[in-house]
Amino acid sequence: MKLKLNNINKSFGKLHVLHDVSFEVDSGRAMGFLGRNGSGKTTSIRCIMDIFKPDSGEILLDDQPFKPRELKVGYLPEERGMYSKEPILEQLIYFGQLRGGSKAESKKSAEEWLERFELSEYANKKLEVLSKGNQQKIQIIQAFLNDPEMIILDEPFSGLDPVNAELFKDAIRDAIKKNKLVIFSSHQMGYVEEFCDDITLIDKGDILINGSLADVKAEMSQDKYRLEAANLNREQLEQELKQIESDLNLEQNLLANEDKISLIINLSNIAPNNFLQKVIAADVQIKNFSVYLPTLTDVFLHYVKEHDLLTNGINEQDAEKARDVSF
């Protein structure tokens, strides 16, 4: 299956929240949906779920108008909505029936998931007696009831300890293996990197990226290398780089970024072997010289900062220069 959003716009009064939002999600390839608070993620998801009606644009499933009520959709919203004073099994059955399952089917599915998540002993307890982490597991279970074909998870790891997080990870992996449509929205970049083949990045209602995470990282790492010296600290190594720039009459700075242990070097204007010869001639003892592979956090900051510049009136050429300096 393929889910497509084409040029979705949504406003609330004078506030234009989504601006021609377009992206695709393929079944069997979890998509990480990223953005700052207030960027438009939740509004986009609610448009998909038909909770909000878009002002314009279309949402398609396999090139046909998408009707959530005609597909089994599991949805875990960021704002939880289960009943704290009702017995757990009873309300799971209720949610399963709301999704179109029979009472017997919903009961069987709920009991299987309670057992899988090690919560069977609480089936007849009220939700309020459970710990925060176990309440979150119940919220997750309702999203997986009755074997949904599409699963939308908004900040799903909130409140889970490492043991419970691992149980949940196994459930997500199984859903991906079963070729489900999985949309995974989270600020916890490590989890997104662990599960998602594709990412969509939205900022201020604009889509900045939609595609393969591996391709996005490869594009960002082009001509960039990580450099660490054994005999110089970062400040000293930066001075050596400035001298190399002067010797070679380079117009572009070699230093693109830095982290706690090393420098990120942009070698778009010099061959790596020539650069290394200059570094060795400067008596720098190389501890690490490797292709720079950005983290998802690097990717996120890279594109969001560039978008900030563009939306603040900086032209694309200047934004590109600023981006190269930052990353």
LINKASUL-V505048 format. One record per residue. N is the residue number from 1. RES is the residue in one letter. PHI is phi in degrees with one decimal (NA if undefined). NEAR is the number of other C-alpha atoms within 12 Angstrom. Layout:
BEGIN
((N & RES & PHI & NEAR) (N & RES & PHI & NEAR))
END
This chain:
BEGIN
((1 & M & NA & 23) (2 & K & -134.7 & 28) (3 & L & -100.6 & 33) (4 & K & -127.0 & 28) (5 & L & -108.0 & 34) (6 & N & -117.9 & 28) (7 & N & 53.6 & 24) (8 & I & -78.4 & 34) (9 & N & -120.5 & 30) (10 & K & -148.5 & 31) (11 & S & -125.2 & 22) (12 & F & -121.8 & 15) (13 & G & 64.4 & 8) (14 & K & -87.6 & 7) (15 & L & -89.1 & 14) (16 & H & -87.9 & 23) (17 & V & -89.2 & 29) (18 & L & -116.8 & 37) (19 & H & -115.8 & 29) (20 & D & 49.2 & 28) (21 & V & -71.3 & 40) (22 & S & -135.5 & 31) (23 & F & -162.1 & 36) (24 & E & -126.6 & 36) (25 & V & -133.0 & 39) (26 & D & -104.7 & 31) (27 & S & -65.8 & 28) (28 & G & 81.1 & 28) (29 & R & -132.6 & 34) (30 & A & -60.0 & 42) (31 & M & -110.7 & 43) (32 & G & -86.4 & 44) (33 & F & -103.9 & 47) (34 & L & -116.3 & 47) (35 & G & 171.7 & 39) (36 & R & -69.0 & 26) (37 & N & -58.5 & 18) (38 & G & 80.4 & 19) (39 & S & -81.5 & 27) (40 & G & 117.3 & 35) (41 & K & -61.5 & 39) (42 & T & -64.3 & 36) (43 & T & -62.5 & 34) (44 & S & -61.5 & 50) (45 & I & -62.7 & 37) (46 & R & -69.1 & 25) (47 & C & -68.8 & 32) (48 & I & -59.1 & 40) (49 & M & -78.3 & 28) (50 & D & 66.6 & 21) (51 & I & -77.4 & 17) (52 & F & -109.6 & 20) (53 & K & -93.9 & 23) (54 & P & -62.1 & 30) (55 & D & -72.0 & 22) (56 & S & -158.6 & 21) (57 & G & 98.0 & 24) (58 & E & -142.7 & 29) (59 & I & -120.2 & 36) (60 & L & -121.1 & 26) (61 & L & -122.0 & 26) (62 & D & 51.8 & 18) (63 & D & 67.5 & 16) (64 & Q & -117.2 & 15) (65 & P & -52.6 & 21) (66 & F & -82.1 & 26) (67 & K & -123.1 & 22) (68 & P & -53.1 & 29) (69 & R & -72.2 & 19) (70 & E & -99.8 & 16) (71 & L & -130.5 & 24) (72 & K & -77.1 & 28) (73 & V & -116.9 & 35) (74 & G & -98.2 & 36) (75 & Y & -130.5 & 41) (76 & L & -110.3 & 38) (77 & P & -75.3 & 32) (78 & E & -63.6 & 27) (79 & E & -88.1 & 15) (80 & R & -71.4 & 23) (81 & G & -138.9 & 20) (82 & M & -92.5 & 29) (83 & Y & -99.4 & 22) (84 & S & -70.0 & 21) (85 & K & -106.6 & 15) (86 & E & -108.1 & 20) (87 & P & -57.5 & 23) (88 & I & -62.2 & 37) (89 & L & -62.1 & 37) (90 & E & -59.6 & 28) (91 & Q & -76.0 & 32) (92 & L & -64.1 & 43) (93 & I & -61.3 & 34) (94 & Y & -60.2 & 28) (95 & F & -65.9 & 36) (96 & G & -63.4 & 34) (97 & Q & -70.6 & 24) (98 & L & -58.5 & 21) (99 & R & -82.1 & 29) (100 & G & 107.3 & 24) (101 & G & -82.9 & 25) (102 & S & -72.4 & 19) (103 & K & -63.6 & 23) (104 & A & -66.3 & 18) (105 & E & -62.8 & 22) (106 & S & -66.8 & 31) (107 & K & -64.4 & 27) (108 & K & -62.2 & 23) (109 & S & -63.5 & 30) (110 & A & -61.7 & 40) (111 & E & -66.4 & 33) (112 & E & -64.7 & 25) (113 & W & -71.3 & 33) (114 & L & -61.4 & 32) (115 & E & -67.9 & 20) (116 & R & -62.3 & 23) (117 & F & -92.5 & 34) (118 & E & 59.1 & 20) (119 & L & -127.3 & 29) (120 & S & -58.2 & 20) (121 & E & -66.1 & 18) (122 & Y & -100.1 & 27) (123 & A & -54.1 & 29) (124 & N & -102.1 & 22) (125 & K & -89.3 & 22) (126 & K & -77.9 & 24) (127 & L & -59.6 & 30) (128 & E & -66.2 & 21) (129 & V & -83.6 & 19) (130 & L & -83.3 & 23) (131 & S & -66.6 & 18) (132 & K & -58.9 & 20) (133 & G & -64.7 & 26) (134 & N & -71.1 & 34) (135 & Q & -62.2 & 33) (136 & Q & -64.6 & 35) (137 & K & -63.0 & 43) (138 & I & -65.4 & 48) (139 & Q & -59.5 & 44) (140 & I & -66.4 & 44) (141 & I & -55.5 & 44) (142 & Q & -62.7 & 45) (143 & A & -74.5 & 41) (144 & F & -101.7 & 41) (145 & L & -61.7 & 44) (146 & N & 60.9 & 36) (147 & D & 53.4 & 32) (148 & P & -66.2 & 32) (149 & E & -86.3 & 33) (150 & M & -127.6 & 43) (151 & I & -128.5 & 45) (152 & I & -116.3 & 41) (153 & L & -120.1 & 38) (154 & D & -109.2 & 36) (155 & E & 50.4 & 33) (156 & P & -74.5 & 38) (157 & F & -88.3 & 37) (158 & S & -58.9 & 30) (159 & G & 87.1 & 21) (160 & L & -90.6 & 25) (161 & D & -79.5 & 18) (162 & P & -58.3 & 14) (163 & V & -67.6 & 17) (164 & N & -67.5 & 27) (165 & A & -61.0 & 23) (166 & E & -67.4 & 19) (167 & L & -59.8 & 26) (168 & F & -68.2 & 35) (169 & K & -57.2 & 27) (170 & D & -61.5 & 18) (171 & A & -65.6 & 29) (172 & I & -66.2 & 38) (173 & R & -59.3 & 23) (174 & D & -63.5 & 22) (175 & A & -63.2 & 31) (176 & I & -66.1 & 28) (177 & K & -62.4 & 17) (178 & K & -83.7 & 21) (179 & N & 67.3 & 23) (180 & K & -76.6 & 33) (181 & L & -82.9 & 41) (182 & V & -123.9 & 46) (183 & I & -113.6 & 48) (184 & F & -124.6 & 47) (185 & S & -108.7 & 43) (186 & S & -161.3 & 37) (187 & H & -88.4 & 26) (188 & Q & -88.5 & 24) (189 & M & -61.4 & 26) (190 & G & -60.4 & 17) (191 & Y & -67.8 & 31) (192 & V & -62.6 & 35) (193 & E & -63.3 & 30) (194 & E & -69.3 & 24) (195 & F & -110.7 & 33) (196 & C & -97.1 & 36) (197 & D & -81.4 & 31) (198 & D & -123.5 & 36) (199 & I & -134.8 & 41) (200 & T & -127.3 & 40) (201 & L & -115.2 & 43) (202 & I & -116.6 & 38) (203 & D & -146.3 & 33) (204 & K & 52.4 & 31) (205 & G & 82.5 & 34) (206 & D & -109.9 & 36) (207 & I & -81.4 & 35) (208 & L & -98.4 & 33) (209 & I & -142.7 & 31) (210 & N & -150.8 & 29) (211 & G & 165.6 & 27) (212 & S & -66.9 & 25) (213 & L & -63.1 & 34) (214 & A & -62.1 & 21) (215 & D & -67.4 & 19) (216 & V & -62.8 & 28) (217 & K & -65.7 & 30) (218 & A & -63.1 & 19) (219 & E & -65.1 & 19) (220 & M & -69.8 & 31) (221 & S & -87.2 & 31) (222 & Q & -56.3 & 24) (223 & D & 67.5 & 26) (224 & K & -112.3 & 34) (225 & Y & -135.4 & 34) (226 & R & -96.8 & 33) (227 & L & -127.5 & 39) (228 & E & -137.9 & 31) (229 & A & -107.2 & 28) (230 & A & -84.6 & 18) (231 & N & -111.2 & 17) (232 & L & -132.9 & 24) (233 & N & -80.3 & 22) (234 & R & -62.7 & 24) (235 & E & -62.8 & 19) (236 & Q & -66.0 & 20) (237 & L & -65.9 & 33) (238 & E & -60.8 & 28) (239 & Q & -62.9 & 21) (240 & E & -63.6 & 28) (241 & L & -64.5 & 37) (242 & K & -62.0 & 24) (243 & Q & -67.3 & 22) (244 & I & -64.5 & 29) (245 & E & -57.7 & 25) (246 & S & -65.9 & 16) (247 & D & -61.4 & 15) (248 & L & -95.5 & 19) (249 & N & 55.2 & 15) (250 & L & -78.3 & 20) (251 & E & -83.1 & 15) (252 & Q & -102.0 & 23) (253 & N & -64.0 & 30) (254 & L & -73.1 & 40) (255 & L & -77.7 & 35) (256 & A & -100.9 & 33) (257 & N & -169.1 & 30) (258 & E & -151.8 & 28) (259 & D & -130.3 & 20) (260 & K & -67.9 & 13) (261 & I & -119.0 & 19) (262 & S & -154.5 & 29) (263 & L & -108.7 & 37) (264 & I & -102.7 & 39) (265 & I & -108.8 & 42) (266 & N & -97.7 & 35) (267 & L & -111.4 & 31) (268 & S & -68.2 & 21) (269 & N & -111.7 & 20) (270 & I & -152.9 & 25) (271 & A & -68.4 & 18) (272 & P & -53.6 & 23) (273 & N & -64.7 & 13) (274 & N & -65.1 & 15) (275 & F & -63.3 & 30) (276 & L & -62.7 & 26) (277 & Q & -59.4 & 17) (278 & K & -65.3 & 25) (279 & V & -65.8 & 30) (280 & I & -66.7 & 21) (281 & A & -63.8 & 15) (282 & A & -85.0 & 23) (283 & D & 65.0 & 17) (284 & V & -87.8 & 29) (285 & Q & -87.0 & 22) (286 & I & -76.8 & 25) (287 & K & -92.7 & 20) (288 & N & -152.3 & 20) (289 & F & -139.8 & 25) (290 & S & -149.0 & 20) (291 & V & -61.1 & 22) (292 & Y & -79.5 & 31) (293 & L & -115.0 & 26) (294 & P & -69.4 & 30) (295 & T & -81.5 & 24) (296 & L & -65.1 & 36) (297 & T & -61.9 & 26) (298 & D & -58.8 & 26) (299 & V & -60.8 & 34) (300 & F & -57.7 & 35) (301 & L & -65.1 & 26) (302 & H & -54.7 & 33) (303 & Y & -77.5 & 36) (304 & V & -67.4 & 30) (305 & K & -63.8 & 28) (306 & E & -62.8 & 30) (307 & H & -65.6 & 32) (308 & D & -59.1 & 24) (309 & L & -62.8 & 21) (310 & L & -66.6 & 24) (311 & T & -75.2 & 17) (312 & N & -94.9 & 14) (313 & G & 95.0 & 13) (314 & I & -82.0 & 18) (315 & N & -72.2 & 16) (316 & E & -61.5 & 17) (317 & Q & -64.6 & 14) (318 & D & -68.7 & 17) (319 & A & -63.9 & 24) (320 & E & -64.0 & 21) (321 & K & -63.5 & 20) (322 & A & -62.9 & 25) (323 & R & -66.1 & 28) (324 & D & -62.8 & 30) (325 & V & -68.5 & 23) (326 & S & -76.4 & 28) (327 & F & -135.7 & 40))
END
